[in-house]
Amino acid sequence: MSVDVSAKDVKALRERTGAGMMDCKAALQEAGGELDKAIEILRVKGQAQAAKRGEKVASEGTVANYTHANGKIGVLVEVDCETDFVARTDDFRDFAREVAVHVAAAAPLYVSEEDVPQEARDAEMRIFQEQAAADGKPEQVQAKIAEGRMRKWLDEVVLVNQAHVNEDKHGGKTIEEMRAELAASTGENVVIRRFARFAVGEE
C-alpha cells in the first residue's frame, strides 16, 4: 500500500539526513510516514549522507570553551565542519560558543539519541513502567505513559533535542535546528562531535 507523503515531510527528512529527495520519499513511504522510522531506514541503507560524511569529511572545526561567571562551571565543545575556511568564520565559532554556553546551563549527558546507551534507556524505561503501573492505569495506557516519559527524559539528557537556554536570542530553537541552519548556510556538514562539562565539587 502506497502512503501519501507530503513535500514538507520529505524536506524535513532531507534536512535531518542529507539524503536525496527520492531516497527520502521512498523511506517515508516504507516507514508509513513516520519520520524517525524513515531516518532509521535511510541509515540502514547507507543513504544518510550527513551521518556518513560526518564521520569521514568533517575533519576541520573548532574547540570552544565557556566558563560560567562564577568560575565554578567550565565547558569544552568540539564542533566540526568540512573546511578550514568555514571553521574560521564568525558564524561557525559563534555557534560553537553558543553550544558551550547551553551545555554549561543545561548539563546534557549525551550529544544525540544515538549516543544514549541501551542499558541507560532500559533502566529508565523500567522506572517509567513501574511508575505508570503504580498509577493504576490500564496496561495500554501504562505503555503510552511510559513512552511519553521516555521521550521527555531523552529531551532532558540529549543536547541536540534541547531548546537553547537563551530563548530571547534564539527564539526557542533547538540545538539541532541551529546546527541544521548553520549547515544549510555554509553548505557544509556541521557535526557537534563531543563536549565535556566540569563543575567544581562534582565527580
Residue pairs with C-beta under 8 A, 6 or more apart in sequence:
2 29
3 28
3 29
3 32
3 33
4 33
5 25
5 28
5 29
5 33
9 28
9 33
9 35
10 21
10 24
10 25
10 28
12 35
13 19
13 24
13 27
13 28
13 35
13 38
13 39
13 42
14 20
14 21
14 24
15 180
15 184
16 35
16 39
16 50
16 180
17 24
17 39
17 42
17 43
17 47
17 48
17 49
17 50
17 51
18 48
18 49
18 50
18 51
18 53
18 189
19 27
19 42
19 47
19 48
19 49
19 50
20 47
23 42
23 45
23 47
24 38
24 42
27 38
27 39
27 41
27 42
27 45
27 47
28 34
28 35
28 38
30 38
30 41
31 37
31 38
31 40
31 41
39 48
42 48
43 51
46 52
50 183
50 189
53 82
53 189
54 80
54 189
54 191
57 82
57 189
58 80
58 81
58 82
58 188
58 189
58 190
58 191
58 193
59 80
59 82
60 80
60 81
60 82
60 83
60 84
60 86
60 87
61 78
61 79
61 80
61 81
61 87
61 96
61 191
61 193
62 78
62 79
62 87
62 92
62 93
62 96
63 76
63 77
63 78
63 96
64 76
64 77
64 79
64 93
64 96
64 97
64 99
64 100
65 74
65 75
65 76
65 77
65 100
66 74
66 75
66 77
66 97
66 100
66 101
66 103
66 104
67 73
67 74
67 75
68 74
68 104
71 200
72 199
72 200
72 201
73 104
73 197
73 198
73 199
73 200
74 104
74 197
74 198
75 100
75 101
75 103
75 104
75 195
75 196
75 197
75 198
76 100
76 195
76 196
77 96
77 99
77 100
77 103
77 192
77 194
77 195
78 192
78 193
78 194
78 195
79 92
79 95
79 96
79 99
79 190
79 191
79 192
79 193
80 190
80 191
80 193
81 87
81 92
81 186
81 188
81 189
81 190
81 191
82 188
82 189
83 188
86 92
86 186
86 188
89 186
91 182
91 185
91 186
92 182
92 186
92 190
95 178
95 179
95 182
95 190
98 164
98 166
98 170
98 178
99 159
99 175
99 192
99 195
100 195
101 165
101 166
102 159
102 162
102 164
102 165
102 166
102 175
103 159
103 195
103 197
104 197
105 165
106 159
106 162
106 165
107 197
107 199
108 156
108 157
108 158
108 159
108 162
108 195
109 116
109 157
109 158
110 116
110 157
110 158
110 159
111 158
111 159
111 160
111 192
111 193
111 194
111 195
112 158
112 159
112 160
113 154
113 158
113 161
115 158
116 154
116 157
116 158
121 150
124 150
124 153
125 146
125 150
128 145
128 146
128 149
128 150
128 153
129 142
129 143
129 146
131 145
131 146
131 149
132 141
132 142
132 143
132 145
132 146
132 149
133 142
135 142
135 145
137 145
154 161
155 161
155 162
156 162
159 175
159 192
159 195
160 174
160 175
160 176
160 179
160 192
161 174
161 175
161 176
162 174
162 175
163 170
163 172
163 173
163 174
164 170
164 172
164 173
164 174
164 175
164 178
170 178
173 181
175 192
179 190
179 192
182 190
183 189
183 190
